[in-house]
Amino acid sequence: MSDERRVALVTGGSRGIGRAVVGALLEEGWRVFFCSRSEESVGRTLGELEDHGDRVAGRAADVRDREQVEALVAWVLQEAGRLDCRQRRPGTLGPVDSPPSTPGTEVIETNLNGAFYAMRAAATPMMERGSVDRQHRVAGQQEPFEGGAAYNASKFGLLGLSDAAMLDLRPHGVRVTAVLPGSVDTDFRPQGRKPQTDWMLHSEDVARAVTDLLRYPDRALPSRLELRPTRPPRA
């Protein structure tokens, strides 16, 4: 893949790991488009990144809405004329006994349906370039936790989606990688849990893993990457 004018789309790019990925890609010279659910968070993030000028752009979009996701990809193609990399990092939690529609259903719609919509919308323009697609924070290989039934169900599904997409898209030159970080020190954790965080991964650690993956030669496809804290507390 040529390094000239590489274009990335990051969903959930205004906070946590997604925000770190946006910053890392900009430092690597990419042109980055991102979305967040609210205009306020998009504006705040653009203000933080104003030194990067027109190499970064953002807009509000709800990944639960297929039409909004398709419009998001169309916007990137209209503005940049290409799409080389799609990074995904929206997420939300929800217990199994949540009231209908909130937040349990929202969790599935955001974490799993949103990923499917974005992958389908981006597949054709990415196949045209032989590009890359990364899925972040897949919980399919970790123990379920209390209060996170919908989250864990969505992430188990997302891991299956990522693996299947890897098989479907690699003949077209699109490399799909599931990035599976362990505990990351963000505000994204089950409500009421306030663990010690000095041992956790930082969002920048995950972003570094993503940019390192993007340097792999086109012939190499890392289909899964697990990233764990070096010294977690002993049970």
Backbone torsions as a table, in degrees:
resi	resn	phi	psi	omega
1	MET	NA	132.1	178.0
2	SER	-68.3	145.7	178.8
3	ASP	-84.5	-3.4	-177.3
4	GLU	-76.5	127.1	171.6
5	ARG	50.4	42.2	177.6
6	ARG	-66.5	139.7	-173.5
7	VAL	-121.3	130.5	179.1
8	ALA	-123.6	148.8	171.9
9	LEU	-119.7	123.7	179.6
10	VAL	-116.1	116.2	174.0
11	THR	-89.7	141.2	-173.7
12	GLY	70.3	41.4	-171.2
13	GLY	-95.1	13.3	-176.0
14	SER	-102.2	-3.7	-177.1
15	ARG	-156.2	162.2	173.0
16	GLY	56.9	-137.7	-176.9
17	ILE	-63.4	-41.1	179.6
18	GLY	-58.7	-43.1	178.6
19	ARG	-63.7	-40.4	178.6
20	ALA	-65.0	-37.2	178.7
21	VAL	-65.7	-42.3	176.9
22	VAL	-55.9	-49.0	-179.3
23	GLY	-62.8	-41.4	-178.8
24	ALA	-66.0	-41.1	179.4
25	LEU	-65.6	-39.7	177.0
26	LEU	-62.4	-41.2	178.6
27	GLU	-65.1	-27.4	178.2
28	GLU	-83.5	-1.0	176.6
29	GLY	95.2	8.0	179.6
30	TRP	-77.1	158.2	165.0
31	ARG	-94.3	126.7	-169.6
32	VAL	-121.9	129.0	170.6
33	PHE	-111.2	141.8	179.5
34	PHE	-143.3	163.8	174.9
35	CYS	-133.8	159.3	171.7
36	SER	-145.8	165.7	-174.8
37	ARG	-74.5	-23.7	-175.8
38	SER	-119.6	145.6	175.6
39	GLU	-61.1	-36.3	-178.7
40	GLU	-60.8	-46.5	-179.2
41	SER	-69.1	-34.2	176.0
42	VAL	-63.1	-47.1	-179.8
43	GLY	-62.1	-41.6	179.0
44	ARG	-61.8	-44.2	-178.3
45	THR	-67.2	-41.8	177.3
46	LEU	-61.6	-36.5	176.8
47	GLY	-63.8	-38.4	178.5
48	GLU	-67.3	-25.3	-173.9
49	LEU	-109.3	17.5	-173.2
50	GLU	-61.7	-23.4	178.8
51	ASP	-65.5	-17.7	-179.1
52	HIS	-88.8	-0.1	174.0
53	GLY	58.5	-137.1	-175.0
54	ASP	-82.9	8.9	175.1
55	ARG	-80.0	-5.7	177.6
56	VAL	-131.6	138.6	178.3
57	ALA	-146.6	148.2	-179.6
58	GLY	-142.0	158.6	175.0
59	ARG	-154.3	157.5	178.7
60	ALA	-77.7	137.0	176.3
61	ALA	-158.9	141.9	177.3
62	ASP	-103.7	112.1	-175.0
63	VAL	-68.4	-10.6	175.9
64	ARG	-74.0	-13.7	-176.7
65	ASP	-104.1	111.6	-176.0
66	ARG	-57.4	-42.0	-177.5
67	GLU	-65.9	-37.0	177.4
68	GLN	-66.6	-37.1	178.3
69	VAL	-66.5	-44.0	178.2
70	GLU	-62.7	-39.0	177.5
71	ALA	-66.4	-33.8	178.5
72	LEU	-62.9	-47.6	179.5
73	VAL	-65.6	-41.0	178.4
74	ALA	-61.4	-37.3	177.9
75	TRP	-61.9	-45.7	178.7
76	VAL	-60.6	-45.2	-178.6
77	LEU	-65.9	-37.0	178.3
78	GLN	-66.3	-41.4	-176.7
79	GLU	-77.6	-38.2	-172.0
80	ALA	-112.6	-19.5	179.0
81	GLY	77.8	4.4	-178.4
82	ARG	-165.5	164.8	174.4
83	LEU	-145.5	115.0	-176.4
84	ASP	-100.2	-25.8	-173.5
85	CYS	-152.1	134.8	174.3
86	ARG	-121.1	127.4	177.8
87	GLN	-116.0	137.6	-177.8
88	ARG	-120.4	128.6	174.2
89	ARG	-152.8	45.9	162.9
90	PRO	-91.0	157.5	177.2
91	GLY	-171.7	154.2	176.8
92	THR	-155.0	165.2	-174.8
93	LEU	-114.2	163.8	176.2
94	GLY	-176.4	129.4	179.0
95	PRO	-75.5	163.8	-176.3
96	VAL	-68.0	-25.8	-177.9
97	ASP	-95.4	23.3	177.0
98	SER	-65.5	149.0	173.9
99	PRO	-59.8	150.4	178.1
100	PRO	-53.1	136.0	175.6
101	SER	82.1	-26.8	178.5
102	THR	-148.1	131.7	-8.6
103	PRO	-95.3	-2.8	-173.4
104	GLY	-56.0	-50.4	179.5
105	THR	-63.6	-37.8	178.4
106	GLU	-60.1	-37.0	179.8
107	VAL	-61.7	-49.0	-179.8
108	ILE	-63.0	-43.9	-178.0
109	GLU	-64.5	-38.3	-178.9
110	THR	-75.4	-53.0	-170.7
111	ASN	-76.0	-37.4	-174.3
112	LEU	-106.5	-54.7	179.8
113	ASN	-60.8	-42.6	179.7
114	GLY	-60.4	-39.2	178.3
115	ALA	-64.5	-41.3	179.9
116	PHE	-65.0	-44.4	179.7
117	TYR	-60.2	-45.8	-177.0
118	ALA	-67.5	-40.2	179.9
119	MET	-64.1	-42.7	-179.4
120	ARG	-67.1	-41.3	-178.8
121	ALA	-67.2	-34.7	-175.9
122	ALA	-88.5	-13.7	-171.2
123	ALA	-58.8	-49.5	-175.2
124	THR	-64.2	-51.4	178.8
125	PRO	-63.6	-29.3	178.7
126	MET	-76.0	-35.3	176.7
127	MET	-62.6	-32.9	179.3
128	GLU	-65.5	-22.1	-177.3
129	ARG	-110.5	-10.9	-173.6
130	GLY	64.9	62.9	-167.4
131	SER	-108.2	-163.6	-174.8
132	VAL	-128.9	151.9	-179.5
133	ASP	-137.6	126.7	-179.1
134	ARG	-120.1	138.4	175.0
135	GLN	-113.3	130.7	-176.4
136	HIS	-108.0	154.1	171.5
137	ARG	54.2	54.3	177.1
138	VAL	-86.0	120.1	-175.1
139	ALA	-95.8	14.9	-175.4
140	GLY	-64.7	-19.6	-177.5
141	GLN	-110.6	12.6	179.3
142	GLN	-113.8	161.8	-179.1
143	GLU	-66.1	136.8	174.2
144	PRO	-59.9	151.6	179.3
145	PHE	-125.8	151.2	-178.4
146	GLU	-60.7	135.2	180.0
147	GLY	84.7	3.9	-177.2
148	GLY	-127.1	34.0	-175.6
149	ALA	-60.5	-49.1	-178.3
150	ALA	-65.5	-39.8	178.4
151	TYR	-59.9	-51.9	-178.1
152	ASN	-64.4	-39.1	177.6
153	ALA	-61.7	-43.0	-179.4
154	SER	-65.9	-36.9	-176.7
155	LYS	-76.6	-33.8	172.0
156	PHE	-60.7	-42.2	177.6
157	GLY	-64.9	-38.2	-179.0
158	LEU	-65.7	-35.8	177.4
159	LEU	-65.2	-41.3	176.0
160	GLY	-63.7	-41.2	177.8
161	LEU	-62.0	-44.1	-179.0
162	SER	-63.0	-44.8	-179.6
163	ASP	-64.8	-41.8	179.6
164	ALA	-66.8	-40.9	178.6
165	ALA	-64.7	-35.7	176.8
166	MET	-58.7	-44.1	-179.8
167	LEU	-68.7	-39.2	-177.5
168	ASP	-70.8	-36.9	-168.9
169	LEU	-97.9	-19.3	-177.0
170	ARG	-63.3	-31.1	175.3
171	PRO	-63.0	-17.9	179.7
172	HIS	-97.5	6.1	178.2
173	GLY	86.2	7.7	177.7
174	VAL	-95.9	124.1	-178.8
175	ARG	-100.3	120.7	179.7
176	VAL	-107.8	125.9	-179.6
177	THR	-125.1	132.1	171.4
178	ALA	-92.9	117.4	178.3
179	VAL	-98.1	120.1	-173.3
180	LEU	-117.5	85.4	176.6
181	PRO	-80.1	150.2	173.0
182	GLY	-78.9	-143.6	-176.2
183	SER	-66.6	124.8	-179.3
184	VAL	-118.9	138.0	-177.7
185	ASP	-79.5	82.5	173.5
186	THR	-129.7	179.4	177.0
187	ASP	-85.5	8.3	-178.8
188	PHE	-94.6	91.6	179.2
189	ARG	-155.1	161.3	-179.9
190	PRO	-52.9	138.6	-176.5
191	GLN	-58.7	135.0	178.3
192	GLY	92.1	-14.6	179.6
193	ARG	-89.2	124.2	179.1
194	LYS	-132.3	72.1	-176.6
195	PRO	-75.7	165.7	168.2
196	GLN	-62.8	139.8	-171.7
197	THR	-118.5	-1.6	-173.4
198	ASP	-66.2	-19.8	-179.4
199	TRP	-91.5	-9.2	-172.9
200	MET	-77.1	160.8	169.8
201	LEU	-65.6	155.9	171.4
202	HIS	-102.1	156.4	177.4
203	SER	-55.5	-35.9	-179.4
204	GLU	-65.4	-27.8	176.9
205	ASP	-65.4	-41.6	179.3
206	VAL	-68.9	-41.2	177.9
207	ALA	-60.9	-38.5	177.7
208	ARG	-62.8	-41.1	178.0
209	ALA	-61.1	-38.9	-179.9
210	VAL	-64.8	-48.1	-179.0
211	THR	-66.4	-32.7	175.4
212	ASP	-65.1	-40.4	178.0
213	LEU	-60.9	-36.2	-178.0
214	LEU	-67.9	-14.5	178.7
215	ARG	-89.2	-5.4	179.5
216	TYR	-62.1	144.1	176.3
217	PRO	-63.1	152.7	-175.8
218	ASP	-56.4	-27.0	-177.7
219	ARG	-75.7	-12.0	-174.9
220	ALA	-106.6	133.0	-179.4
221	LEU	-127.0	97.4	171.1
222	PRO	-77.3	107.7	-174.0
223	SER	-79.8	-26.2	175.5
224	ARG	-142.0	142.1	174.8
225	LEU	-132.6	117.6	174.8
226	GLU	-96.7	134.2	-179.0
227	LEU	-129.7	119.0	-173.5
228	ARG	-123.8	153.4	171.9
229	PRO	-61.8	143.7	-178.2
230	THR	-69.7	-42.0	-174.9
231	ARG	-130.3	74.6	176.3
232	PRO	-69.7	157.6	178.4
233	PRO	-65.3	147.5	179.0
234	ARG	-75.1	144.3	-179.8
235	ALA	-67.4	NA	NA
